[in-house]
Amino acid sequence: MPTRISEVVRKAAFALTASTALLLSSTACTGQSATGTDDDASKEQTITFWHAWSAPNEVKAVKALVAGFEKAHPNIHVNVVGNMTDDKINQALRAGGSKAPDVISSFTTNNVGKFCSSGALVDLNPFFKKADIDPATTFPKAMNEYTQFDGNRCAVPLLGDAYGLYYNKTAFEKAGITTPPKTWSEFEADAKKLTIAQGNTFKQLGFMPNYHGWETTTEHYLGQFSPTYFDAAGKSTVATDPAVTAAFTLQKKLVDDLGGFKKLETFRSTLGDEWGPKHPFQTGQVAMQLDGEWRLGMALDAKPDFEIGVAPLPVPDDQADQYGKGYITGTIAGIAATSKKQNAAWELVKYMTTDTDAVVGFSNAIHNVPSTLAALKSPDLKYDPRFKTFLDIAANPNSTSSPASINGGVYLTTVQQLGYDYESGKVTDLKSGLAKAAAQIDTDIAQAK
């Protein structure tokens, strides 16, 4: 199963969004230049590919992926550079030069809006059209959406992550629960039933609902409620969309019903971290966990003394017919606008992201979710049967992601901060809090233009 980037690294990448926006806004690139698209992809040449993977098994998988490309395109040689942070990638996209990448991949989908609007990455629509590939029928709906902004498709998905519900089957049996919850009311009832108090703390907590609880971020919760985030004019809808109000309200009720913010935070402070063997789901201290597909391998490696169950996250009661959806994100790839070998670069991007055998092989190697509809159905995929839950979530047309924004994921930071303030009691008037958050989001976006 996959080795994923740590919470510290992911938070650092998220924090870079604002600085990235400032950096990319000064980019003078306007997209595909005449020199960039005049190269002959049939000629002998070398292109440079920068990626962010660093774990030995992942680096090996990338090398195998590129080797497959070079075998199919013997005239194009690829210089592979790994462990490249978004900060380094952004600086290179701005500066260009002979050592800059022609193709990049990034773990941070939040930067797509800025990549596209600044022209740091070229619009791939003309390339897809020339290759007679329809992205809408090639990629899962959510992945297809988070790789474009305002009609500019400056990125493509390169494997993905899907979020679901892990549950302790042994604890379920002891509590008399026969199936994983499908609706929020069932989820809330099960979380209470699975919670076992022990003095002023917990022997077992049904679910850690706090927004600091590893993967329980506002955007992951909201994915089950299908929020709009923005209207057609680009204005924030967090204050007017009932889905956002419902998500905040139900999460806060669960926090209160399971003992209150302070008691839960005190318990959380005693638990293991997200990436170590003492993760509280793996130790049995928490009976249900919102998490991505990578957790399955990590949990199995920890050899817990219970059987692990996997299911989609529950949905709001009024969206019961959409059970099976989830929040989707993943790695993106794109072509640098400063590249003078964009046609050759496109051949690499096309191979890595649309060739079914290549996508399946890469998925098998690092155990992330395949990023094409064909690969999701491939009989050549190798996985634990429980992993299929995440394949189904990725293919579900009701699954959601966070939309691209001109200033990256700054709006998500604003929503997350409100979540912290509301669950802790610092903000008590949700309607007013959402109105202030919407105003802040609109101001930040206006300043970024």
Summary of the structure (lengths in Angstrom):
residues: 449
radius of gyration: 22.0
end to end distance: 41.0
largest distance: 72.6
contacts: 1580
relative contact order: 0.19
helix: 46%
strand: 15%
